[in-house]
């Protein structure tokens, strides 16, 4: 008889693989959400040339970060944070995104 705390290595490895896969999918989903938000912000910014220029720079910044061409600095993040205007707060997130965040955070 095996103790209740016994786990086979294969089962444990499978659990770790599933968790990693879920985290990678969540990361991709969040990156896509950020890109969509940047595109939406770009559409809204057509009202102002200055804001449109900032959105274009943000799009380029995201491409560089996603391609691992650069690491974002705190100054860069703060510079582009004004584009989101509280759109990424829990109150403004839709239900599927909230469920996904809860799953990834356990």
Residue frames as qw, qx, qy, qz and C-alpha x, y, z in Angstrom:
[[0.000, 0.887, 0.463, 0.000, 0.00, 0.00, 0.00],
 [0.416, 0.361, -0.002, 0.835, 1.22, 3.48, -0.87],
 [0.149, -0.462, -0.455, 0.746, 0.92, 6.48, 1.45],
 [0.272, 0.826, 0.487, -0.086, -1.65, 9.12, 0.55],
 [0.042, -0.884, 0.184, 0.427, 1.15, 11.63, -0.14],
 [0.545, -0.151, 0.671, 0.479, 2.77, 9.41, -2.75],
 [0.542, 0.743, 0.051, -0.389, 2.76, 10.76, -6.29],
 [0.817, 0.171, 0.365, 0.411, 4.27, 9.31, -9.37],
 [0.287, -0.429, 0.243, 0.821, 6.78, 11.50, -11.18],
 [0.142, 0.273, 0.690, 0.656, 4.84, 11.24, -14.44],
 [0.136, -0.776, -0.611, -0.070, 1.64, 12.52, -12.85],
 [0.329, -0.747, -0.115, 0.566, 3.50, 15.37, -11.18],
 [0.295, -0.185, 0.465, 0.814, 5.25, 16.27, -14.45],
 [0.065, 0.511, 0.715, 0.473, 1.91, 16.28, -16.29],
 [0.211, -0.847, -0.443, 0.203, 0.42, 18.65, -13.72],
 [0.338, -0.596, 0.141, 0.715, 3.39, 20.99, -14.08],
 [0.240, 0.090, 0.631, 0.732, 3.11, 20.87, -17.88],
 [0.029, -0.706, -0.667, -0.235, -0.61, 21.71, -17.71],
 [0.274, -0.834, -0.237, 0.417, 0.04, 24.64, -15.37],
 [0.335, -0.383, 0.362, 0.781, 2.84, 25.94, -17.59],
 [0.171, 0.342, 0.708, 0.594, 0.67, 25.62, -20.68],
 [0.120, -0.826, -0.551, 0.002, -2.14, 27.52, -18.96],
 [0.321, -0.741, -0.018, 0.590, 0.25, 30.27, -17.88],
 [0.302, -0.134, 0.531, 0.780, 1.67, 30.58, -21.40],
 [0.065, 0.571, 0.705, 0.416, -1.83, 30.77, -22.87],
 [0.217, -0.866, -0.381, 0.241, -2.77, 33.43, -20.32],
 [0.354, -0.535, 0.205, 0.739, 0.36, 35.43, -21.11],
 [0.212, 0.157, 0.648, 0.715, -0.43, 35.30, -24.83],
 [0.068, -0.737, -0.653, -0.160, -4.04, 36.29, -24.13],
 [0.283, -0.822, -0.195, 0.453, -2.92, 39.26, -22.04],
 [0.324, -0.304, 0.406, 0.799, -0.41, 40.33, -24.70],
 [0.113, 0.410, 0.708, 0.564, -3.13, 40.16, -27.34],
 [0.174, -0.830, -0.520, 0.102, -5.43, 42.15, -25.08],
 [0.320, -0.663, 0.049, 0.675, -2.76, 44.82, -24.68],
 [0.245, -0.023, 0.579, 0.777, -2.28, 44.98, -28.44],
 [0.010, -0.634, -0.701, -0.326, -6.03, 45.27, -29.00],
 [0.262, -0.833, -0.326, 0.362, -6.16, 48.01, -26.38],
 [0.320, -0.434, 0.282, 0.793, -3.33, 49.81, -28.14],
 [0.147, 0.258, 0.685, 0.665, -5.16, 49.54, -31.46],
 [0.134, -0.780, -0.608, -0.070, -8.40, 50.79, -29.90],
 [0.325, -0.741, -0.103, 0.579, -6.50, 53.63, -28.27],
 [0.303, -0.143, 0.476, 0.813, -4.96, 54.43, -31.65],
 [0.039, 0.545, 0.694, 0.469, -8.42, 54.64, -33.22],
 [0.257, -0.848, -0.430, 0.172, -9.66, 56.92, -30.43],
 [0.433, -0.560, 0.079, 0.701, -6.57, 59.09, -30.74],
 [0.401, 0.432, 0.497, 0.637, -7.40, 60.22, -34.27],
 [0.112, -0.934, -0.337, -0.039, -8.92, 63.25, -32.55],
 [0.260, -0.922, 0.242, 0.157, -5.50, 64.50, -31.55],
 [0.689, 0.611, -0.368, 0.132, -2.27, 64.34, -33.57],
 [0.063, -0.639, 0.665, -0.383, -0.12, 64.35, -30.46],
 [0.722, -0.193, 0.561, -0.357, -2.00, 61.44, -28.93],
 [0.905, 0.406, -0.004, -0.127, -1.93, 59.61, -32.26],
 [0.422, 0.689, -0.548, 0.217, 1.83, 60.02, -32.39],
 [0.352, -0.467, 0.701, -0.408, 2.10, 58.60, -28.86],
 [0.879, 0.074, 0.353, -0.311, -0.08, 55.64, -29.83],
 [0.783, 0.565, -0.259, 0.009, 2.06, 54.95, -32.86],
 [0.132, 0.640, -0.680, 0.334, 5.17, 55.04, -30.69],
 [0.629, -0.274, 0.594, -0.420, 3.46, 52.67, -28.25],
 [0.933, 0.296, 0.063, -0.197, 2.69, 50.23, -31.07],
 [0.584, 0.624, -0.478, 0.205, 6.35, 50.26, -32.09],
 [0.227, -0.556, 0.660, -0.452, 7.37, 49.91, -28.46],
 [0.835, -0.087, 0.410, -0.356, 5.15, 46.81, -28.06],
 [0.873, 0.453, -0.178, -0.027, 6.60, 45.26, -31.22],
 [0.311, 0.648, -0.605, 0.343, 10.12, 45.76, -29.89],
 [0.462, -0.410, 0.628, -0.473, 9.24, 44.32, -26.49],
 [0.918, 0.095, 0.242, -0.299, 7.46, 41.28, -27.95],
 [0.816, 0.504, -0.259, 0.116, 10.41, 40.53, -30.25],
 [0.797, -0.494, -0.022, 0.346, 12.75, 40.73, -27.24],
 [0.528, 0.594, -0.014, 0.606, 14.64, 43.55, -28.95],
 [0.049, 0.492, -0.344, 0.799, 14.47, 45.58, -25.75],
 [0.347, -0.414, -0.758, 0.364, 13.49, 45.44, -22.10],
 [0.112, -0.810, -0.299, -0.492, 10.95, 48.09, -21.09],
 [0.289, 0.113, -0.484, 0.818, 12.12, 50.63, -18.54],
 [0.088, -0.577, -0.663, 0.469, 9.97, 52.13, -15.83],
 [0.063, 0.455, -0.062, -0.886, 10.03, 55.46, -17.65],
 [0.189, 0.010, -0.731, -0.656, 8.70, 53.83, -20.83],
 [0.197, -0.433, -0.879, 0.022, 5.87, 52.14, -18.96],
 [0.067, -0.603, -0.435, 0.665, 4.92, 55.36, -17.20],
 [0.061, 0.293, -0.339, -0.892, 5.07, 57.29, -20.47],
 [0.307, -0.098, -0.748, -0.580, 2.54, 54.98, -22.12],
 [0.069, -0.322, -0.865, 0.379, 0.34, 54.42, -19.06],
 [0.242, 0.365, 0.189, -0.879, -1.72, 57.50, -19.91],
 [0.337, 0.102, -0.660, -0.663, -3.05, 55.71, -23.00],
 [0.291, -0.211, -0.933, -0.021, -5.01, 53.22, -20.93],
 [0.318, -0.312, 0.062, -0.893, -6.98, 55.63, -18.78],
 [0.466, -0.142, 0.678, -0.550, -8.08, 53.00, -16.24],
 [0.765, 0.199, -0.350, -0.503, -9.28, 50.58, -18.91],
 [0.607, 0.186, -0.765, 0.113, -7.28, 47.78, -17.29],
 [0.295, -0.294, 0.606, -0.678, -8.87, 48.06, -13.84],
 [0.094, 0.134, 0.980, -0.112, -10.88, 45.16, -12.47],
 [0.368, 0.509, 0.458, -0.628, -14.09, 47.17, -12.76],
 [0.460, 0.621, -0.227, -0.593, -13.64, 47.54, -16.51],
 [0.003, 0.288, -0.923, -0.253, -12.53, 43.98, -17.37],
 [0.730, -0.010, -0.329, -0.598, -15.02, 41.64, -18.98],
 [0.853, -0.318, 0.282, -0.303, -16.09, 38.36, -17.36],
 [0.958, 0.225, -0.112, 0.140, -13.98, 35.95, -19.49],
 [0.407, 0.621, -0.420, 0.521, -10.83, 37.93, -18.73],
 [0.443, -0.583, 0.421, -0.536, -11.65, 37.99, -15.00],
 [0.971, -0.123, 0.125, -0.163, -12.22, 34.23, -15.03],
 [0.814, 0.420, -0.246, 0.317, -8.91, 33.67, -16.84],
 [0.091, 0.673, -0.454, 0.576, -7.06, 35.87, -14.36],
 [0.706, -0.452, 0.338, -0.428, -8.61, 34.01, -11.42],
 [0.996, 0.083, -0.016, 0.012, -7.58, 30.68, -12.93],
 [0.637, 0.529, -0.339, 0.447, -4.00, 31.75, -13.53],
 [0.090, -0.609, 0.462, -0.639, -3.70, 33.21, -10.03],
 [0.335, -0.064, -0.912, 0.227, -5.19, 30.12, -8.44]]
